[in-house]
Amino acid sequence: MKLARITTLYPSYITNFYRRNPEIASEPYTSQQAKLHYDAFGWADFWSHALKRFGLEVREIEMNVKPLQSTWAGENNIRFHKKGWIFDISEAQIKEFQPEVLFIHELRGTTASWIKKIRAQNPSIRLIIGWYGAPILDTSVIRECDIMLSCIPDVVTRLRGDGIEAHHLNHAFEPRILERIDRTHEQTIDFSFIGQIIRSNRFHLERENLLLKVLENTDIQIYSPSANPPFAKKVADPIRFIAYYLIQFLKRLSVSDNTLQKIPLLRNASILHEKPLSFVNPRLKPYLKREVFGLKMFQMLHNSKVTLNNHIDISRASASNMRLYEATGTGTCLLTDWKPNIRDLFEPDTEVVTYKHADECVEKALWLLAHPEERKSIAQAGQKRTLRDHTFSQRAEQLASVIHRYLK
């Protein structure tokens, strides 16, 4: 059985990867993709590797990596539009592969009309799966999927309440990463946080407040893409803010969405139902270090004595994010926000350390740094648990079961 997985990568990661490895852009498609996968950003080739033993052949399609995608198009004599290359090349790859299952990891990078088009063009597709790990503003794309998967139990419950077939699937760790980082490196970073800090409802407002409090009492090292947003984002964000508030004003005057769609400057913005994402808090920005991605991120986690985790705002009642497994998998001591389901994943204060508020977070971070033997014991226990129960091999068994059950 064939499964095509559609995904997008952070633009800043793509730029950084090819800047560090300029020679890769001139290599064949398979070579480029293999080196991209080896760097272990996001899910990389973790699903294609893990699903093999369940009879699924997986084609990974990184639809917004232009050097990679344009190389594939050149090798396969595919013509594409200058502005629409992301969709044109991806469509051609799906058509060439003829999968029975289409797994769209990043729904925010697609549209409902595009998903309909893909289904119509490819009669081989019997199942379309979507992933929900962060807020999706245009919910029409969800309705075009046959099944929705989410790492957040709260989201699964809400989707089912809306009549959508949804299943819970936790994130995982890929053990092959341990072969690619320097595990002999000393832990030279006392306390770290690695991740996004998006100032928007349902994203990271709680995380922002926590970090401000932690900074007052610890020497935490923060590595975030928010430190250096792309120039295009710096220009586009103010425009999107103006468009958003203009749209809200026009809607209060009873201007319909159809009318808004006819206004060129507002055509793309008219789907906005929430405030656009904004810059990082000015109080936080001076403390931010450049983002780290892929193997560099995993090495940074390994080099940290303690690393901080805090969930996205839409996951208020559930421990659910990737950092739970990435941090423990690399052998660092994880300090994470307490959630009611944490015991289903790790034993609190034995395999990970939990906190319920900012003061407790600071208190436990300082305690862990002052008690190295206890900290190392927790880190080792957390890694052992992740390698036993939370790898892509186990998650692949769950995903394959859902796919086969649906197709039957």
C-alpha positions in Angstrom: 0.0 0.0 0.0 1.3 3.5 -0.9 1.0 6.5 1.4 2.1 10.0 0.3 2.9 12.4 3.2 2.6 16.1 2.4 4.4 18.5 4.7 5.9 22.0 4.8 9.1 23.0 6.7 9.8 26.2 8.5 11.0 28.7 5.8 13.8 29.8 8.2 15.0 26.2 8.5 15.0 25.7 4.7 17.1 28.9 4.3 19.4 27.9 7.0 19.9 24.3 5.8 20.8 25.3 2.2 23.0 28.2 3.4 25.0 25.8 5.6 25.2 23.3 2.7 25.1 25.3 -0.6 26.5 22.3 -2.6 23.4 20.2 -1.8 21.1 22.4 -4.1 23.0 21.1 -7.2 22.7 17.4 -6.2 20.0 15.0 -7.5 16.6 14.9 -5.8 17.1 11.7 -3.9 20.5 12.9 -2.6 19.1 16.2 -1.5 16.1 14.6 0.2 18.3 12.0 2.0 20.5 14.7 3.5 17.5 16.8 4.5 16.0 13.8 6.2 19.3 13.0 7.9 19.2 16.4 9.6 16.0 15.2 11.4 13.9 18.3 11.2 10.3 17.8 12.2 9.2 14.3 11.2 11.9 14.0 8.5 11.7 10.4 7.2 10.6 8.9 10.5 7.2 7.7 9.3 8.5 6.2 6.0 11.1 4.4 8.1 8.7 3.1 10.7 5.8 2.2 8.5 7.7 -0.2 6.2 7.2 -3.2 8.5 3.4 -2.6 8.3 3.3 -2.9 4.5 3.2 0.8 3.7 5.5 2.4 1.1 5.7 6.1 2.1 6.6 9.0 -0.3 7.7 12.1 1.6 6.8 15.3 -0.2 8.3 18.5 1.3 6.1 20.8 -0.8 7.7 24.2 0.1 11.4 23.3 -0.2 12.0 25.0 -3.5 15.6 23.7 -4.3 14.4 20.1 -3.6 11.1 20.4 -5.4 12.4 22.2 -8.5 15.1 19.5 -8.8 12.4 16.8 -8.9 10.5 18.8 -11.5 13.5 19.1 -13.7 14.4 15.4 -13.4 10.8 14.5 -14.4 10.2 17.2 -17.1 7.4 18.8 -15.1 6.4 22.4 -16.0 5.2 24.6 -13.2 4.0 28.2 -12.7 6.4 30.7 -11.2 3.9 31.7 -8.5 2.1 28.3 -8.0 5.2 26.0 -8.0 4.4 24.7 -4.4 1.1 23.2 -5.6 2.0 22.4 -9.2 5.0 20.2 -8.3 3.3 18.5 -5.4 0.3 17.6 -7.6 2.7 16.1 -10.1 4.4 14.1 -7.4 1.2 12.7 -6.1 0.0 11.8 -9.6 3.2 10.0 -10.4 3.2 8.1 -7.1 -0.5 7.2 -7.2 -1.0 6.6 -3.4 -4.0 5.0 -1.8 -3.5 7.1 1.3 -2.7 10.9 1.4 -1.5 12.1 4.8 -1.4 15.9 5.0 0.8 16.9 7.9 0.4 20.7 7.5 -3.1 21.6 6.6 -2.4 25.3 7.1 -0.3 25.1 4.0 -3.2 23.9 1.8 -6.7 24.9 0.9 -10.0 23.0 0.8 -10.2 23.5 -3.0 -6.8 22.1 -3.5 -7.6 19.0 -1.5 -10.7 18.5 -3.6 -8.7 18.9 -6.7 -6.1 16.3 -5.6 -8.9 13.8 -4.7 -10.6 14.4 -8.1 -7.3 14.0 -10.1 -6.2 10.8 -8.3 -8.8 8.1 -8.2 -6.2 5.8 -6.5 -6.6 7.9 -3.2 -9.0 6.1 -0.9 -8.2 7.9 2.3 -7.1 11.4 3.2 -5.7 12.0 6.6 -5.2 15.4 8.2 -3.1 16.4 11.2 -4.1 18.9 13.9 -1.3 19.9 16.2 -1.7 23.7 16.2 -4.6 26.1 15.5 -6.1 25.9 12.0 -7.9 29.1 11.1 -9.4 27.9 7.9 -11.4 24.9 9.2 -12.9 24.1 5.8 -9.7 22.1 5.1 -10.6 19.7 7.9 -13.9 18.9 6.3 -12.1 17.7 3.2 -10.2 15.0 5.1 -11.7 11.5 5.9 -9.9 11.2 9.2 -8.2 13.8 11.5 -5.3 12.8 13.7 -4.2 14.9 16.7 -1.7 14.6 19.5 -4.1 16.7 21.7 -6.9 14.7 23.2 -8.9 17.9 23.8 -8.8 18.6 20.0 -9.9 15.0 19.2 -12.9 15.4 21.5 -13.9 18.7 19.9 -13.6 17.4 16.4 -15.7 14.3 17.2 -18.3 16.7 18.7 -18.4 18.4 15.3 -19.1 15.1 13.6 -15.5 14.6 12.3 -13.9 11.2 12.5 -10.8 11.9 14.7 -8.2 9.7 16.4 -5.6 10.5 19.1 -1.9 9.8 18.2 0.9 10.9 20.4 4.2 12.3 19.1 7.3 10.2 19.4 11.1 10.0 19.3 13.3 8.6 16.5 16.1 6.5 18.1 18.3 6.9 15.0 19.0 10.4 16.2 21.2 9.1 19.0 23.6 7.8 16.3 23.9 11.2 14.8 24.7 13.4 17.8 27.7 13.5 20.1 26.5 11.7 23.2 29.9 12.1 24.8 29.6 15.9 24.9 29.4 17.4 28.3 26.2 19.1 29.4 27.5 22.7 29.3 24.1 24.4 29.3 22.5 24.6 32.7 18.9 25.5 31.7 17.5 25.8 28.2 14.2 26.5 26.4 14.0 25.7 22.7 10.9 26.6 20.7 8.4 29.1 19.2 7.0 32.0 21.2 4.0 33.1 19.0 2.0 36.0 20.5 -1.5 35.0 19.5 -4.6 33.5 21.0 -4.4 29.7 21.3 -0.7 29.7 20.7 1.9 30.7 23.2 0.6 33.5 25.5 1.0 31.4 28.6 4.5 30.4 27.5 5.5 34.0 27.0 4.4 34.9 30.6 6.1 31.9 32.0 9.5 32.7 30.3 9.3 36.3 31.6 8.9 35.0 35.1 11.6 32.4 34.8 14.1 34.9 33.4 13.7 37.0 36.6 15.1 34.1 38.7 17.3 31.9 36.5 19.9 32.1 33.7 17.7 30.2 31.2 19.0 30.2 27.7 16.2 30.7 25.2 16.6 29.6 21.5 13.7 30.6 19.4 12.7 31.4 15.7 11.1 34.5 17.2 14.5 36.0 17.8 15.0 36.7 14.1 11.8 36.7 12.1 12.3 36.7 8.3 12.3 40.1 6.6 9.1 39.2 4.7 7.3 38.6 8.0 8.5 41.9 9.4 7.0 43.6 6.4 3.9 41.5 6.1 2.8 41.4 9.8 1.9 45.1 10.1 0.0 44.9 6.8 -1.9 41.8 8.0 -2.8 43.6 11.2 -4.3 46.5 9.3 -6.1 44.2 7.0 -7.5 42.2 9.9 -8.9 45.2 11.7 -10.3 46.7 8.4 -12.1 43.4 7.8 -13.6 43.3 11.2 -14.8 46.9 10.7 -16.4 46.0 7.3 -18.0 42.9 8.8 -19.6 45.1 11.5 -21.1 47.1 8.6 -22.6 43.8 7.3 -20.2 43.5 4.4 -20.3 39.8 3.3 -17.4 37.5 2.9 -18.2 37.2 -0.8 -17.9 41.0 -1.2 -14.6 41.0 0.7 -13.2 38.3 -1.6 -13.7 40.8 -4.5 -11.5 43.4 -2.9 -7.9 42.7 -4.2 -6.1 43.9 -1.1 -8.3 41.9 1.2 -8.8 38.8 -0.8 -6.2 36.7 1.0 -6.9 38.3 4.4 -10.6 37.8 4.4 -10.4 34.3 5.7 -8.8 35.6 9.0 -11.0 34.9 11.9 -8.4 35.7 14.6 -5.7 38.3 15.0 -2.6 37.6 12.9 0.5 36.3 14.6 2.6 39.1 16.0 6.2 39.8 17.0 7.7 38.6 20.2 7.2 40.5 23.4 9.8 43.4 23.5 10.6 42.5 27.1 11.5 39.0 26.0 13.4 39.8 22.8 16.7 40.9 24.3 17.1 37.4 25.9 16.4 35.4 22.7 19.2 33.5 20.9 19.0 32.3 17.3 16.9 29.3 16.6 18.3 25.8 16.4 16.7 23.1 14.2 17.2 19.5 13.3 20.3 17.7 14.6 21.7 21.0 16.0 18.5 21.2 18.2 18.9 17.6 19.4 22.5 18.3 20.3 21.5 21.4 22.2 18.9 19.4 24.1 21.5 16.7 24.9 23.9 19.4 26.1 21.4 20.8 28.5 21.3 19.7 32.1 17.6 20.8 32.3 15.3 21.8 29.5 12.0 23.6 29.9 8.8 22.5 28.2 5.5 24.4 28.1 2.5 23.4 25.9 0.7 25.4 23.3 -2.4 27.1 24.7 -4.9 24.9 22.9 -3.5 21.9 24.9 -4.6 23.2 28.3 -5.6 19.8 29.7 -3.1 17.5 28.0 0.6 16.7 27.8 0.9 16.4 24.1 3.8 18.1 22.3 6.9 16.9 20.6 9.4 18.2 23.1 8.2 15.7 25.7 9.9 12.9 23.6 12.6 14.9 21.9 14.1 16.0 25.2 13.8 12.7 27.1 14.9 10.8 24.1 18.2 12.7 23.9 18.8 12.1 27.6 18.3 15.5 29.2 16.2 16.2 32.3 12.8 17.5 31.2 11.0 20.1 33.3 7.4 20.3 31.9 4.1 21.8 32.8 1.8 19.4 34.7 -1.2 18.1 32.9 -3.8 15.6 34.1 -2.6 12.9 31.6 1.1 13.2 32.3 1.1 9.9 34.3 -0.1 8.1 31.1 3.2 9.1 29.5 5.8 9.5 32.2 6.1 9.1 36.0 6.2 12.6 37.4 9.4 13.5 39.4 10.9 10.1 38.5 11.1 10.2 34.7 10.3 13.9 34.1 9.8 16.8 36.5 6.5 18.8 36.5 5.4 22.2 37.6 1.9 23.8 38.0 2.8 27.5 38.0 5.8 29.8 37.3 7.0 29.9 40.9 7.1 26.1 41.1 8.9 26.0 37.8 11.7 28.2 39.1 11.9 26.4 42.4 12.3 23.0 40.7 14.7 24.2 38.1 17.0 25.6 40.8 16.7 22.4 42.8 17.6 20.2 39.8 20.6 22.3 39.1 21.7 22.0 42.7 21.3 18.2 42.9 23.2 16.7 39.9 22.8 13.0 40.9 19.1 13.2 41.3 18.8 15.2 38.0 20.9 12.6 36.1 18.8 9.8 37.5 15.6 11.4 36.3 17.1 12.1 32.9 18.2 8.5 32.5 14.8 7.1 33.6 13.0 9.5 31.2 15.2 8.4 28.3 14.7 4.7 29.2 10.9 5.2 29.2 10.9 7.1 25.9 13.0 4.4 24.1 10.7 1.7 25.5 7.3 3.3 25.0 7.4 6.4 22.8 9.2 5.7 19.6 8.0 6.1 16.0 7.9 2.3 15.8 5.1 2.1 18.3 3.2 5.0 16.8 3.5 3.5 13.4 1.7 0.4 14.7 -1.2 2.6 15.8 -1.3 4.6 12.6 -1.2 1.5 10.4 -4.1 0.0 12.5 -6.2 3.1 11.9 -5.5 3.1 8.2 -6.2 -0.6 7.6 -9.3 -0.4 9.8 -10.7 2.5 7.8 -9.9 1.0 4.4 -11.6 -2.3 5.3 
